[in-house]
Amino acid sequence: MQQTSRQITITISDTLYQWLLREAQRRAQDIPAVVQSVLEHYVRHFDLIQTRTWQLCGAFTIAEPEPAYLVGSDETGSPTTNYAEHVDDVLYKGS
């Protein structure tokens, strides 16, 4: 199966651009190839869904979730929340 490609345009800092230039020269590649390689590495090694913290967020059951964080219910009818997306707010509320 052939994979499609998409072109994107981004704005980056001069510092990051200079790093990309040096890295491209070091690798003997063009900048798009370096960006592609770096993104692929990030997805393989730092994917949010694969982190232990993210896994633990789904491992806890909250008996009475706060209404502000309710987003629906699962297939068993149990409430689902978006606590994981607001972990700092929840942990440090009132601080």
NUDOZA-860486 format. One record per residue (C-alpha): x, y, z; residue number from 1; chain. Coordinates in steps of 0.25 Angstrom, whole numbers. Each point is the difference from the previous one (the first is absolute). Example, Ala and Ser with C-alpha at 12.3 -4.5 7.8 and 13.67 -1.06 7.14 Angstrom:
REM residues 2
ATOM      x      y      z  resi  chain
ATOM     49    -18     31     1      A
ATOM      6     14     -2     2      A
END
This chain:
REM residues 95
ATOM      x      y      z  resi  chain
ATOM      0      0      0     1      A
ATOM      6     13     -4     2      A
ATOM      0     11     11     3      A
ATOM     -4     14     -4     4      A
ATOM      8     12      3     5      A
ATOM     -4     14      5     6      A
ATOM      7     13     -1     7      A
ATOM      0      9     12     8      A
ATOM      5     14      3     9      A
ATOM      5      4     14    10      A
ATOM      7     12      6    11      A
ATOM     11     -3      9    12      A
ATOM     10      8      8    13      A
ATOM     14      4     -5    14      A
ATOM      6     -9     10    15      A
ATOM     -7    -12     -4    16      A
ATOM      2      3    -15    17      A
ATOM     15      1      2    18      A
ATOM      0    -14      7    19      A
ATOM     -8     -5    -12    20      A
ATOM     10      5     -9    21      A
ATOM     12     -6      8    22      A
ATOM     -7    -13      2    23      A
ATOM     -3     -1    -15    24      A
ATOM     14      3     -4    25      A
ATOM      5    -11     11    26      A
ATOM     -9    -10     -6    27      A
ATOM      2      4    -15    28      A
ATOM    -15      2     -1    29      A
ATOM    -10     11     -4    30      A
ATOM     -8      7     11    31      A
ATOM    -13     -7     -3    32      A
ATOM      7    -14      1    33      A
ATOM      5      4     14    34      A
ATOM    -13      5      5    35      A
ATOM     -7    -13     -5    36      A
ATOM     10     -8      7    37      A
ATOM     -1      8     13    38      A
ATOM    -15     -1      0    39      A
ATOM      0    -15     -3    40      A
ATOM     10     -2     12    41      A
ATOM     -9      9      9    42      A
ATOM    -13     -8     -3    43      A
ATOM      8    -14      2    44      A
ATOM      6      4     13    45      A
ATOM     -9     11      6    46      A
ATOM    -14     -2     -4    47      A
ATOM     -9      5     11    48      A
ATOM     -9    -12      0    49      A
ATOM     12     -9      2    50      A
ATOM      5      7     12    51      A
ATOM     -2     -6     14    52      A
ATOM     -6     13      6    53      A
ATOM    -11     -1    -11    54      A
ATOM     -2    -15      3    55      A
ATOM     -2      3     15    56      A
ATOM    -10     11     -3    57      A
ATOM    -10    -11     -5    58      A
ATOM      3     -9     11    59      A
ATOM     -7      7     11    60      A
ATOM    -15      0      3    61      A
ATOM     -6     13      6    62      A
ATOM    -13     -3      8    63      A
ATOM     -6     14     -2    64      A
ATOM      7      7    -11    65      A
ATOM     -2     15      0    66      A
ATOM    -10      5    -10    67      A
ATOM      9      9     -7    68      A
ATOM      9    -11     -5    69      A
ATOM    -11    -10     -5    70      A
ATOM      0     -2    -15    71      A
ATOM     -9    -12     -2    72      A
ATOM     -1    -15      4    73      A
ATOM      6    -12     -4    74      A
ATOM     -6    -13     -6    75      A
ATOM     -4     -4     14    76      A
ATOM     -7     13      4    77      A
ATOM     11      4      9    78      A
ATOM      4     15     -1    79      A
ATOM     12      4     -8    80      A
ATOM      8     12      4    81      A
ATOM     11      9     -6    82      A
ATOM      8      1     13    83      A
ATOM     13     -5     -8    84      A
ATOM     -1     13     -9    85      A
ATOM     -1      8     13    86      A
ATOM      9     -7      9    87      A
ATOM      7     13      5    88      A
ATOM    -13      7      3    89      A
ATOM     -6    -12      8    90      A
ATOM     13     -3      8    91      A
ATOM      3     15      3    92      A
ATOM    -14      5      1    93      A
ATOM      0     12     10    94      A
ATOM     16      1      0    95      A
END
